[in-house]
Amino acid sequence: MIKNLVINNIALIDHLEIDFQEGLTVLSGETGSGKSIIVDSLAFVLGDRADKTLIKYGEDAAEVTALFEVEESSPILAKLNEYGYGDDAEILISRKMTAIGKNEIRIQGKTATLAILKEVCAELVDIFGQGQHLALLNEKNQLSVLDAFCNFHGVDVQLRSELNPKLSAVNKELRSFGGSDAERERLIDILKYQIDEIVSADLSEVEEEELLAMHKRMVNVEKLSVAIGQAVHSLNGEQGAISQVAQSGNLLRSISNLEDSADELSERLQSTRLEIEDVSAQLEDILTSLEFSPAEVDKMEARLEKIRQLKRKYGGSVADVLKFLQESQAKYDSLINSAARIEELNEQKQKVLREMYALAEKKSAERTSTAEKLSKRIMRELDDLGMRGTNFTVHFNEQPTFEEYCLSPSSDGFDKVEFLMSANVGEPLKPLAKVISGGEMSRFMLAVKNITALAEKIPTMIFDEIDTGISGNMAQMVANKLANVSGNKQDGYQCIVITHLPQIVAMADVNLFISKFERDGKTYTSVEVLSDYEQRAKEVCRLMGGVGEHAIVSAKELLDFSRKYKDSL
């Protein structure tokens, strides 16, 4: 159950802290006072969509914190422990959103994802408003409602945890072989074409680099010729470096009898001249070898384009292309020799599908049996809620053959159900969405929850204006049903209701009065606990629309009747 809720900067609320108790808590107040804002805040902290428009005007962020308490045997604690949040029976959850779209979630003070938050909170709180009423009109959701009543005796676990994974694994391996025979032949043809294309190219990881260097040299042959020619002329020309160095050596030798170091320096110049002559000779060889061949350039460019083409198709580099070739050859060999394995896999698939179909039949039988019981119980509840003469049934689709089931096998089974209802005696059964009014939908939802409350073992249920379209005697019946739903408060169950009906307010174990006020030119929402009998009587009287002493007396009579009814539960 929820023990405490703290809201900061949500809509009209700047800061609000509410303590909750077991049993039936009723929120009442004038229209527009902010009752639904409290439910919206709770939905937000439980994982509902983060709507930035909820942030109070002028503020940069909004935050909601909720403290829950669960039984030590609750499966929620095992789930929290699995995710690393410990197993404390008190669970603190907070969620913050900013105007720029940042979303921060914490469980027990530790960061959490939205997916984890939703998974944990799904077993903590059920919130029912007009949106949930509409969801119940969806056929897929109707099947979920029916399944909540069913006891599949491990069939569900076997289908989901054992057979469905087996089927997925077999299908995955079959897909790796190309699926059907025709698809496999197409895949073999594609692989053969790809392999032949790469093999015929005779790729080498170093070839591309060598070709690029040769191509660069070939297309720049003129520039090379001019530069090398000028260098040779500078070294070996009439006034080039070689002749100048030789002349310098001769001059030094002519003064050797006058300068002791002249001979040594002359020999060094001789060595330099020989080195320069060698460089010049090599440059002349390079110059002689330089030759521009348009045909050779075209050939190199064609080869480079072929390599680039293969890289675009099969990988970002030659190494990647060669790796693709290796993998394709292995896959090709596997497909060529796959006939025996495919036959074996198809046999396995048929076996798994037959097991799934048999379990789906068991699941369908349980649903059919439960649907009959559920229909009778819902009609009894609706009868209590003033919808006498209502006929309700769960319609099932025709059972598919095994071959039809194999076209789209599912661990949910093969059933498609539709809730059919006739609100008046003599009227034919029609789909729920076509015959039910807003007030009837609220009562139908309450009838379903009155049956499922204990079975689902969700400790907190919240009804946002479930009294829509209800008045008079039916209002009292709805109040009684809400008392029934929340009657197990000794086990930590609680029901939180937003209402405008005096009968529901009178039935409350805790009354919270929501109002708004102005301060410094701004509007705020406040919550007051109506703790004594007189305060509660005044609020019941207000909702009854009465004035004077007689109205207060009527309100107190309604409070006394409600107390006696709850004592009788």
C-alpha positions in Angstrom: 0.0 0.0 0.0 1.0 3.6 -0.5 1.9 5.3 2.8 3.1 8.8 1.7 3.0 10.9 -1.4 5.1 14.1 -1.8 4.3 16.4 -4.8 6.5 19.3 -5.9 5.7 21.8 -8.6 2.9 19.8 -10.4 0.2 22.0 -11.9 -1.4 24.1 -9.1 0.6 22.3 -6.4 3.9 23.8 -5.3 4.5 21.4 -2.4 2.0 18.9 -1.0 2.5 15.9 1.3 -0.2 13.4 1.8 -0.3 10.4 4.2 -2.5 7.5 3.3 -3.9 4.6 5.3 -5.5 1.2 4.7 -9.0 0.9 3.6 -11.1 3.3 1.6 -9.6 6.8 1.2 -11.9 9.3 -0.6 -10.8 12.6 -2.2 -13.6 15.2 -2.6 -13.8 18.9 -3.4 -15.1 21.4 -5.8 -14.6 20.8 -9.6 -11.2 22.2 -10.6 -9.8 22.1 -7.1 -7.0 19.7 -8.2 -8.3 16.2 -7.2 -7.2 14.7 -10.6 -3.8 16.4 -10.3 -3.1 14.2 -7.3 -3.9 11.1 -9.4 -1.9 12.4 -12.3 1.1 12.9 -10.0 0.8 9.4 -8.7 0.5 8.0 -12.2 3.6 10.0 -13.1 5.7 8.5 -10.3 4.5 5.0 -11.2 5.8 5.3 -14.8 3.1 7.1 -16.8 4.2 9.4 -19.7 6.2 12.4 -18.5 4.1 15.4 -19.7 6.0 18.6 -19.4 2.8 20.6 -19.3 2.3 19.2 -15.7 5.2 21.3 -14.5 4.0 24.3 -12.5 4.1 27.6 -14.4 7.4 29.4 -13.8 9.2 26.4 -12.5 12.1 24.5 -14.2 11.3 21.0 -12.8 8.7 18.9 -11.1 9.2 15.9 -8.7 7.0 13.3 -7.1 8.0 10.9 -4.3 6.0 7.9 -3.1 6.6 5.6 -0.2 5.0 2.1 -0.3 4.9 -0.7 2.2 4.4 -4.3 1.2 4.3 -7.6 3.0 7.6 -9.4 3.5 6.3 -12.3 1.4 5.4 -10.0 -1.6 7.0 -11.1 -4.9 7.7 -7.4 -5.6 10.6 -7.7 -3.1 12.2 -10.6 -5.0 12.0 -8.5 -8.2 13.6 -5.5 -6.5 16.4 -7.6 -5.1 17.0 -9.1 -8.5 17.5 -5.6 -9.9 19.9 -4.6 -7.0 17.5 -2.5 -4.9 17.5 -4.7 -1.8 14.4 -6.3 -0.2 13.3 -3.7 2.3 9.5 -3.9 2.8 9.3 -0.1 2.5 9.9 1.0 -1.1 10.8 4.6 -1.9 10.2 5.7 -5.4 10.9 9.2 -6.9 10.7 10.7 -10.3 11.7 14.1 -11.6 11.2 15.8 -14.9 12.6 19.1 -16.2 11.3 21.6 -18.6 14.1 20.7 -21.0 13.0 17.0 -21.1 15.3 15.4 -18.6 13.8 12.5 -16.7 15.3 11.1 -13.5 14.0 8.0 -11.8 15.1 6.5 -8.4 14.1 3.4 -6.5 15.4 3.2 -2.9 17.6 6.2 -3.8 19.3 4.3 -6.7 18.9 5.2 -10.4 16.4 3.2 -12.3 15.1 2.9 -15.9 11.5 3.6 -16.9 11.1 -0.1 -17.9 12.1 -1.3 -14.4 9.8 1.3 -12.8 6.8 0.2 -14.8 7.5 -3.5 -14.1 7.8 -3.0 -10.3 4.8 -0.6 -10.0 2.5 -2.8 -12.1 2.2 -5.0 -8.9 1.9 -2.1 -6.5 -1.0 0.0 -7.9 -3.9 -0.2 -10.3 -5.3 3.1 -11.5 -8.7 3.2 -13.2 -10.1 6.3 -14.9 -12.0 7.0 -18.1 -9.0 5.8 -20.2 -9.0 2.4 -18.5 -12.8 2.1 -19.2 -12.1 2.7 -22.8 -9.3 0.2 -22.8 -11.7 -2.5 -21.5 -13.6 -2.1 -24.8 -10.6 -3.4 -26.7 -10.9 -7.1 -27.5 -7.2 -7.8 -26.7 -7.6 -6.3 -23.3 -10.8 -8.3 -22.7 -8.7 -11.5 -23.2 -6.3 -10.2 -20.5 -9.2 -9.6 -18.1 -10.4 -13.2 -18.7 -6.9 -14.6 -18.2 -6.6 -12.9 -14.9 -9.3 -15.2 -13.6 -7.9 -18.4 -15.2 -5.7 -21.0 -13.5 -3.6 -22.5 -16.3 -1.8 -24.9 -14.0 1.6 -24.3 -15.5 0.5 -24.4 -19.1 1.4 -20.7 -19.5 4.9 -21.3 -18.1 5.5 -24.3 -20.4 4.3 -22.4 -23.5 6.3 -19.2 -22.8 9.4 -20.5 -21.1 10.0 -23.9 -22.8 8.2 -24.4 -26.1 8.1 -20.8 -27.5 11.9 -20.4 -27.1 12.4 -23.9 -28.8 10.2 -22.8 -31.7 12.1 -19.5 -32.0 15.5 -21.4 -32.0 14.3 -23.8 -34.7 12.9 -21.0 -36.9 16.1 -19.0 -36.5 18.2 -22.0 -37.7 15.8 -22.7 -40.6 16.0 -19.0 -41.7 19.8 -19.4 -41.7 19.3 -22.0 -44.4 17.2 -19.7 -46.5 13.7 -20.7 -45.3 11.7 -22.6 -48.0 13.3 -24.6 -50.8 12.7 -21.8 -53.3 14.2 -19.2 -50.9 17.2 -21.4 -50.2 17.9 -21.9 -54.0 17.8 -18.1 -54.4 20.2 -17.6 -51.6 22.5 -20.3 -53.0 22.5 -18.5 -56.4 23.2 -15.1 -54.7 26.1 -16.5 -52.7 27.6 -18.3 -55.7 27.5 -15.0 -57.7 29.2 -13.1 -54.8 31.9 -15.8 -54.3 32.7 -16.0 -58.0 32.9 -12.2 -58.3 35.4 -11.9 -55.4 37.4 -15.0 -56.4 37.8 -13.8 -60.0 39.1 -10.5 -58.8 42.1 -12.3 -57.2 42.4 -9.6 -54.5 45.5 -8.9 -52.4 45.6 -6.8 -49.3 48.9 -5.0 -50.5 47.9 -4.6 -54.2 45.7 -1.5 -53.8 48.5 0.4 -52.0 51.0 -0.5 -54.7 48.6 0.4 -57.5 47.9 3.8 -56.0 51.6 4.6 -55.7 52.3 3.5 -59.3 49.2 5.5 -60.6 50.4 8.6 -58.8 53.9 8.3 -60.3 52.5 7.6 -63.8 50.2 10.6 -63.9 53.0 12.9 -62.6 55.7 11.7 -65.1 56.1 15.2 -66.7 56.6 16.9 -63.4 59.2 14.1 -62.5 61.1 14.5 -65.8 61.5 18.3 -65.4 62.6 18.1 -61.8 65.1 15.2 -62.3 66.4 16.8 -65.6 67.2 20.0 -63.9 68.8 18.2 -61.0 71.1 16.3 -63.4 72.0 19.5 -65.2 72.9 21.2 -61.9 75.1 18.3 -61.0 76.7 17.3 -64.3 76.3 20.3 -66.6 79.1 22.4 -68.0 79.2 24.5 -64.9 77.6 21.9 -62.7 78.5 20.8 -59.2 80.8 18.0 -60.4 83.1 20.2 -62.5 83.1 22.9 -59.8 84.1 20.4 -57.1 86.9 19.0 -59.4 88.2 22.5 -60.1 88.2 23.2 -56.4 90.3 20.1 -55.7 92.8 21.0 -58.4 93.3 24.4 -56.9 93.9 23.0 -53.4 96.5 20.5 -54.7 98.4 23.4 -56.4 99.0 25.0 -53.0 99.8 21.9 -51.1 103.4 23.0 -50.6 102.2 26.2 -49.0 99.3 24.8 -46.9 99.6 21.6 -44.9 95.8 20.9 -44.9 95.3 21.4 -48.6 96.0 17.8 -49.6 93.5 16.5 -47.0 90.8 18.9 -48.1 91.5 18.1 -51.7 90.9 14.3 -51.0 87.7 15.1 -49.3 86.5 17.0 -52.3 87.4 14.1 -54.5 85.3 11.8 -52.3 82.4 14.3 -52.6 82.8 14.5 -56.3 82.5 10.7 -56.6 79.3 10.6 -54.5 77.8 13.4 -56.6 78.7 11.6 -59.8 76.9 8.4 -58.4 73.8 10.5 -57.5 73.8 12.0 -61.0 74.2 8.6 -62.7 71.2 7.2 -60.7 69.1 10.3 -61.6 69.9 9.8 -65.3 68.8 6.1 -65.0 65.5 7.2 -63.5 65.1 9.9 -66.1 65.7 7.3 -68.9 63.1 4.9 -67.3 60.4 7.5 -67.1 57.7 6.8 -69.6 54.0 7.8 -69.8 51.7 5.1 -71.1 48.0 6.1 -71.4 47.1 2.4 -71.8 48.9 1.5 -68.6 47.2 4.3 -66.8 43.8 3.1 -68.0 44.6 -0.4 -66.9 45.6 0.7 -63.4 42.5 2.9 -63.1 40.2 0.1 -64.2 41.8 -2.2 -61.6 41.5 0.3 -58.8 37.8 0.9 -59.8 37.2 -2.8 -59.6 38.7 -2.9 -56.1 36.6 0.1 -55.0 33.5 -1.5 -56.4 34.1 -4.7 -54.4 34.8 -2.7 -51.2 31.5 -0.8 -51.7 29.5 -4.1 -52.0 31.3 -6.3 -49.5 33.2 -4.3 -47.0 35.1 -1.1 -46.2 38.5 -2.6 -47.0 40.1 -5.4 -49.0 40.5 -7.3 -45.7 36.8 -7.0 -45.1 36.0 -8.2 -48.6 38.2 -11.3 -48.1 36.5 -11.9 -44.7 33.1 -11.7 -46.4 34.3 -14.2 -49.0 35.4 -16.6 -46.3 32.0 -16.4 -44.5 30.1 -16.7 -47.8 32.0 -19.8 -48.8 31.2 -21.4 -45.4 27.5 -20.5 -45.7 27.4 -21.7 -49.3 28.9 -25.1 -48.3 26.4 -25.3 -45.4 23.4 -24.7 -47.7 24.6 -27.1 -50.3 24.8 -29.8 -47.7 21.8 -28.7 -45.6 19.0 -31.0 -46.9 19.4 -33.6 -44.0 19.6 -30.9 -41.3 16.6 -29.0 -42.7 14.5 -32.2 -42.7 15.5 -32.8 -39.1 14.6 -29.2 -38.1 11.2 -29.4 -39.8 10.5 -32.6 -37.8 11.5 -30.8 -34.6 9.3 -27.8 -35.5 6.2 -30.0 -36.2 6.8 -31.7 -32.8 7.0 -28.4 -30.9 4.0 -27.0 -32.8 1.9 -30.1 -31.9 2.8 -29.7 -28.2 2.0 -26.0 -28.4 -1.4 -26.7 -30.0 -2.2 -29.3 -27.4 -1.4 -26.9 -24.6 -3.3 -24.1 -26.4 -6.4 -26.5 -26.4 -6.0 -26.9 -22.6 -5.6 -23.2 -22.3 -8.8 -22.6 -24.3 -10.7 -25.2 -22.3 -9.7 -23.4 -19.1 -10.8 -20.1 -20.6 -14.1 -21.4 -21.7 -14.9 -22.9 -18.3 -13.7 -19.7 -16.5 -15.7 -17.5 -18.9 -18.9 -19.2 -18.0 -18.3 -18.7 -14.3 -17.0 -15.1 -14.8 -20.2 -14.2 -16.8 -22.4 -15.4 -14.0 -20.4 -13.6 -11.3 -20.4 -10.3 -13.4 -24.1 -10.5 -13.9 -24.7 -11.0 -10.1 -22.5 -8.0 -9.4 -24.3 -5.9 -12.1 -27.6 -7.0 -10.6 -26.4 -5.6 -7.2 -25.4 -2.4 -9.0 -28.9 -1.9 -10.4 -28.4 -3.4 -13.9 -31.0 -6.0 -13.4 -31.9 -8.0 -16.5 -28.4 -7.5 -17.9 -27.1 -10.5 -19.9 -23.4 -10.9 -20.3 -21.2 -13.5 -22.0 -17.8 -14.1 -23.4 -17.8 -15.0 -27.0 -15.0 -17.2 -28.4 -13.8 -17.5 -32.0 -14.0 -20.8 -33.7 -11.1 -23.1 -32.8 -8.6 -23.1 -35.7 -7.3 -26.4 -37.1 -3.7 -27.4 -36.4 -2.7 -26.3 -39.8 -4.3 -22.9 -39.3 -2.6 -22.5 -35.9 0.8 -23.3 -37.5 0.4 -20.2 -39.7 0.7 -17.9 -36.7 1.5 -19.9 -33.5 1.5 -18.0 -30.3 2.2 -18.8 -26.6 -1.0 -16.9 -25.8 -2.9 -19.8 -27.5 -5.4 -19.4 -30.4 -8.4 -17.8 -28.6 -9.9 -14.5 -29.5 -12.6 -13.3 -27.2 -15.2 -10.6 -27.3 -17.4 -9.4 -24.4 -21.0 -9.3 -25.4 -23.7 -7.7 -23.4 -27.4 -6.9 -23.5 -28.5 -4.2 -21.0 -32.2 -4.9 -21.3 -34.3 -8.0 -21.2 -35.3 -9.1 -24.7 -32.4 -7.2 -26.4 -29.8 -9.3 -28.4 -26.3 -9.7 -27.2 -23.9 -7.1 -28.8 -20.3 -6.2 -28.4 -19.7 -4.2 -25.2 -18.5 -1.1 -27.0 -21.8 -0.8 -28.9 -24.3 -1.1 -26.1 -22.8 0.2 -22.9 -23.2 3.7 -21.6 -20.8 5.8 -19.6 -22.5 5.1 -16.3 -22.9 1.4 -17.1 -19.2 1.2 -18.1 -18.2 2.6 -14.6 -20.4 0.0 -12.9 -19.1 -2.8 -15.2 -15.5 -1.8 -14.3 -16.3 -1.8 -10.6 -18.1 -5.2 -11.0 -14.9 -6.7 -12.6 -12.6 -5.2 -10.0 -14.9 -6.3 -7.1 -14.3 -9.9 -8.4 -10.6 -9.6 -9.2 -9.4 -7.5 -6.3 -8.2 -10.3 -4.1 -7.1 -12.6 -6.9 -4.8 -10.1 -8.4 -3.3 -9.2 -4.9 -2.5 -5.6 -6.0 -2.5 -3.8 -2.7 -3.6 -0.3 -3.9 -6.5 0.5 -6.3 -7.2 4.0 -7.4 -10.5 5.0 -9.0 -10.6 8.4 -10.7 -14.3 9.5 -10.8 -15.6 6.0 -11.3 -19.0 7.5 -10.4 -19.4 9.0 -13.9 -23.1 8.8 -15.0 -24.2 7.4 -11.6 -26.8 8.9 -9.2 -29.6 7.9 -6.8 -29.8 4.4 -5.5 -27.0 3.3 -7.8 -24.6 5.7 -6.0 -25.2 3.8 -2.8 -24.6 0.4 -4.5 -21.3 1.7 -5.9 -20.3 3.0 -2.5 -21.0 -0.5 -1.0 -19.0 -2.2 -3.7 -16.0 0.2 -3.1 -16.2 -0.7 0.6 -16.2 -4.4 -0.4 -13.1 -3.9 -2.6 -11.2 -2.1 0.1 -12.6 -4.2 3.0 -9.4 -6.2 3.6 -7.5 -3.3 5.2 -6.2 -5.7 7.8 -4.1 -7.2 5.0 -2.7 -3.9 3.9 -5.2 -3.3 1.0 -6.4 0.2 0.2 -8.7 1.9 -2.3 -8.3 5.6 -3.2 -11.3 7.2 -4.9 -12.0 10.6 -6.4 -15.7 11.3 -6.3 -18.5 13.9 -6.2 -21.0 11.4 -4.7 -22.0 11.9 -1.0 -22.7 8.2 -0.6 -19.0 7.3 -1.5 -17.7 10.1 0.7 -19.8 8.8 3.6 -18.4 5.3 3.1 -14.8 6.4 3.4 -12.4 5.3 6.2 -10.4 8.5 5.5 -11.8 11.7 4.0 -9.4 14.1 2.2 -10.9 17.5 1.2 -9.2 19.1 -1.8 -9.5 22.9 -2.3 -7.6 25.7 -4.0 -6.8 29.1 -2.7 -5.0 32.3 -3.9 -1.9 33.8 -2.4 0.4 36.6 -3.8 -1.5 36.5 -7.1 -1.1 32.7 -7.6 -3.4 29.7 -7.3 -2.5 26.8 -5.1 -4.1 23.4 -4.2 -4.3 22.2 -0.6 -5.4 18.9 1.1 -7.2 18.8 4.5 -7.9 15.6 6.4 -11.5 15.6 7.6 -10.7 13.9 10.9 -13.8 14.4 13.0 -17.4 13.4 12.5 -18.8 17.0 12.1 -16.3 17.9 9.4 -17.3 14.8 7.4 -21.0 15.5 7.9 -20.5 19.0 6.5 -18.8 17.6 3.4 -21.5 14.9 2.8 -24.1 17.7 3.3 -22.3 19.9 0.7 -22.3 17.1 -1.9 -26.0 16.3 -1.1 -26.7 20.0 -2.0 -28.7 20.4 1.3 -28.9 23.4 3.6 -30.0 23.8 7.1 -30.3 21.5 10.1 -32.3 18.9 8.3 -29.6 18.5 5.6 -27.0 17.9 8.3 -29.2 15.3 10.0 -29.6 13.5 6.6 -25.8 13.7 6.1 -25.2 12.2 9.6 -27.8 9.4 8.9 -25.8 8.5 5.7 -22.6 8.5 7.7 -24.1 6.2 10.3 -25.6 3.9 7.7 -22.1 3.6 6.0 -20.4 2.8 9.3 -22.9 0.0 10.0 -22.4 -1.4 6.5 -18.6 -1.5 6.9 -18.9 -3.1 10.3 -21.0 -5.8 8.7 -18.3 -6.8 6.2 
